[in-house]
Amino acid sequence: MITEATAVTLRQNLGDMLNRVQYRRDSIVITKDGKPVAALVDAALFERIRRMQDRFDALSTRIAKAYEGVPEGAGLAEIDATVSAVRQEMKAEAAAGRVRPAKRAVPVDTSSAAPATATGKSGAARKRTR
Protein backbone atom coordinates (compact mmCIF):
# COMPACT_ATOMS: atom_id res chain seq x y z
CA MET A 1 0.00 0.00 0.00
CA ILE A 2 1.22 3.51 -0.75
CA THR A 3 0.62 6.17 1.88
CA GLU A 4 1.60 9.79 2.25
CA ALA A 5 3.33 11.43 5.20
CA THR A 6 4.79 14.84 5.84
CA ALA A 7 8.47 15.24 6.59
CA VAL A 8 7.57 16.19 10.18
CA THR A 9 5.46 13.03 10.61
CA LEU A 10 8.29 10.95 9.19
CA ARG A 11 10.77 12.48 11.63
CA GLN A 12 8.42 11.83 14.58
CA ASN A 13 7.49 8.26 13.56
CA LEU A 14 10.57 6.99 11.73
CA GLY A 15 10.76 3.64 13.56
CA ASP A 16 7.11 2.81 12.91
CA MET A 17 7.36 3.84 9.26
CA LEU A 18 10.50 1.77 8.74
CA ASN A 19 8.66 -1.25 10.16
CA ARG A 20 5.72 -0.66 7.80
CA VAL A 21 8.08 -0.53 4.85
CA GLN A 22 10.22 -3.48 5.93
CA TYR A 23 7.57 -5.92 7.16
CA ARG A 24 4.37 -4.92 5.36
CA ARG A 25 6.10 -3.83 2.12
CA ASP A 26 4.29 -0.50 2.26
CA SER A 27 5.68 2.53 0.44
CA ILE A 28 5.48 6.00 1.90
CA VAL A 29 5.56 9.20 -0.16
CA ILE A 30 7.10 11.97 1.89
CA THR A 31 5.75 15.46 1.31
CA LYS A 32 7.10 18.86 2.20
CA ASP A 33 4.86 21.90 1.91
CA GLY A 34 2.26 19.64 0.27
CA LYS A 35 4.60 18.50 -2.52
CA PRO A 36 6.07 15.00 -2.86
CA VAL A 37 9.84 15.16 -2.33
CA ALA A 38 10.89 11.56 -1.63
CA ALA A 39 9.65 8.03 -1.10
CA LEU A 40 10.43 5.42 1.51
CA VAL A 41 10.42 1.95 -0.10
CA ASP A 42 11.83 -1.39 0.96
CA ALA A 43 15.36 -2.21 -0.20
CA ALA A 44 14.33 -5.03 -2.57
CA LEU A 45 11.98 -2.72 -4.50
CA PHE A 46 14.64 -0.01 -4.60
CA GLU A 47 17.14 -2.46 -6.12
CA ARG A 48 14.60 -3.53 -8.77
CA ILE A 49 13.97 0.12 -9.64
CA ARG A 50 17.72 0.77 -9.94
CA ARG A 51 18.23 -2.27 -12.20
CA MET A 52 15.32 -1.22 -14.41
CA GLN A 53 16.69 2.30 -14.63
CA ASP A 54 20.13 0.98 -15.57
CA ARG A 55 18.63 -1.22 -18.30
CA PHE A 56 16.52 1.69 -19.58
CA ASP A 57 19.56 3.99 -19.67
CA ALA A 58 21.63 1.37 -21.54
CA LEU A 59 18.85 0.82 -24.09
CA SER A 60 18.37 4.56 -24.56
CA THR A 61 22.10 4.98 -25.18
CA ARG A 62 22.14 2.14 -27.75
CA ILE A 63 19.15 3.61 -29.58
CA ALA A 64 20.69 7.09 -29.56
CA LYS A 65 23.93 5.74 -31.06
CA ALA A 66 22.08 3.75 -33.73
CA TYR A 67 20.16 6.85 -34.86
CA GLU A 68 22.99 9.35 -34.36
CA GLY A 69 22.99 10.67 -37.91
CA VAL A 70 19.24 10.63 -38.43
CA PRO A 71 17.45 13.99 -38.29
CA GLU A 72 15.07 14.21 -35.34
CA GLY A 73 12.00 14.74 -37.54
CA ALA A 74 12.74 11.63 -39.60
CA GLY A 75 13.24 9.53 -36.47
CA LEU A 76 10.00 10.75 -34.91
CA ALA A 77 8.17 10.13 -38.18
CA GLU A 78 9.46 6.53 -38.20
CA ILE A 79 8.30 6.02 -34.61
CA ASP A 80 4.86 7.46 -35.40
CA ALA A 81 4.52 5.27 -38.50
CA THR A 82 5.51 2.13 -36.60
CA VAL A 83 3.12 2.84 -33.73
CA SER A 84 0.31 3.50 -36.20
CA ALA A 85 1.01 0.27 -38.12
CA VAL A 86 1.03 -1.83 -34.95
CA ARG A 87 -2.22 -0.25 -33.76
CA GLN A 88 -3.86 -1.01 -37.10
CA GLU A 89 -2.67 -4.63 -36.89
CA MET A 90 -4.09 -4.94 -33.38
CA LYS A 91 -7.44 -3.47 -34.47
CA ALA A 92 -7.60 -5.87 -37.41
CA GLU A 93 -6.81 -8.84 -35.17
CA ALA A 94 -9.42 -7.75 -32.64
CA ALA A 95 -12.02 -7.33 -35.39
CA ALA A 96 -11.23 -10.83 -36.67
CA GLY A 97 -11.68 -12.22 -33.17
CA ARG A 98 -8.01 -13.03 -32.72
CA VAL A 99 -6.34 -11.82 -29.59
CA ARG A 100 -2.63 -11.23 -29.62
CA PRO A 101 -0.94 -13.00 -26.67
CA ALA A 102 0.78 -10.72 -24.22
CA LYS A 103 4.49 -10.58 -24.87
CA ARG A 104 7.23 -9.82 -22.45
CA ALA A 105 9.26 -6.80 -23.46
CA VAL A 106 12.46 -7.98 -25.11
CA PRO A 107 15.52 -5.75 -25.36
CA VAL A 108 15.98 -4.58 -28.93
CA ASP A 109 19.40 -5.00 -30.50
CA THR A 110 19.81 -1.59 -32.08
CA SER A 111 23.43 -2.19 -33.03
CA SER A 112 22.24 -3.62 -36.36
CA ALA A 113 19.13 -1.47 -36.69
CA ALA A 114 18.78 0.26 -40.01
CA PRO A 115 18.53 3.99 -39.40
CA ALA A 116 15.61 5.85 -40.89
CA THR A 117 15.94 7.11 -44.41
CA ALA A 118 14.80 10.41 -45.83
CA THR A 119 11.28 8.94 -46.06
CA GLY A 120 11.34 8.26 -42.33
CA LYS A 121 11.17 4.46 -42.75
CA SER A 122 13.73 1.86 -41.88
CA GLY A 123 14.66 -0.88 -44.33
CA ALA A 124 12.28 -3.32 -42.62
CA ALA A 125 9.41 -0.83 -42.76
CA ARG A 126 10.02 -0.14 -46.47
CA LYS A 127 9.92 -3.88 -47.25
CA ARG A 128 6.57 -4.27 -45.49
CA THR A 129 4.96 -1.41 -47.43
CA ARG A 130 5.99 -2.59 -50.91
N, C-alpha and C positions, 0 to 999 in steps of 0.2 A: 504494500500500500504506500502511496506517496502522500506525505503530509507537508504542511507548511509551518515554519516557525520563525519568529523574529530572531535577530542576532542576540538580543537580550535574553530571550527565553532559552536559546541554545546555551548561552553562558551559564544561566542559572540551573539548567537541567541536563548538563552534558552527559553525566553518567547514565541517566535514564535513556537519553536519546541514543547513546552508543549501544546500549543493550537492545533497544528496539531495532537498530540497524543490524547488529551482529546476530541476534537470535531469531528475530521475526522477519528478517530480510526486508524491513521497511526502508524507504528512502525519504529523506527530509530535505525539502527545499528551504534554504535559509534566506530570509528577506531582510533588507535594511531600507528603511524609509519607504516600505511598501513595494520595493522592487527586488526581484530575485537576484542574489549575488553569488550564491554557491549552493552545492548540494552535498549532503552527507549520505554516502552509499556504502554498502559493504565492500570489502576488498576484492572479493571474487568478481563482482559486477564491474568494479573499476578496472580490473585487469582486462576483462572482456572488452570494455569500451576502448581501452588503450590499444589492444591488438587490432580491433576493427579500425580505429583511426589510423594506425600504422599501415594497414593493408590498403585503406582508402587513399592515403597519401602516396603510397608506392604506385598504385594504379593510376592516380591522377598524373603523376610524374611521367609514367610510361606513355600515357595518352598524349600528354603535352609534347613529348619528344617526337612521337610518331607524326604529329600534325604540326610540327614546328614551322614548316614553310608554307602552310596553307593559310590563306587569308581568313580572318575571323568570320566574315560573312559567308564564305563558302562552307566552312566547317559547320556553322550553325544551320545552314540550309540543308546539309547532309543529315544532320541530326533530326531536323524537322521532318524531312522526307522519310527517314527510316521509322520514326515514331508513327507517322501517318500510315505507312505501309503495314506495320505490325498491327495497328488498331483496326485497319480494314480487314486484315486476315482474321483477327479475333472476332469481328462482327460477322464475317462470312461463316466462320465455324459455328458461332452461336446460332445463327439463323438456320444452319443445316442440322442443328441438334447435336453437334459434336462439341465436346468440352475439352479444351486443351489442359492436359495434366499440369499441375503446378511444378515448376522447375526450380531447383536450387540455383541461386546465382553462381555462375562460374566465372572465375577471373578470365578476362579477355587478354589474349597475347597480342598486344599492339605492336610488337617489334616487327611483325611481318604485315601489318595492316597497310592496305593501299591508301595513301592519302587522297583526299578529295581532289577532284579535277576542277577545271573552270566551271563545269556544269553543276558542281556541288555534289557529285555522286562518286562513290568509290568504284573500283573495278567490279566488285561483286554486285553492287547495286545496278550498274550499267548492264551487266549480263542478264539480270532478272527482268529488266524492262524491255529488252529487245524482243 
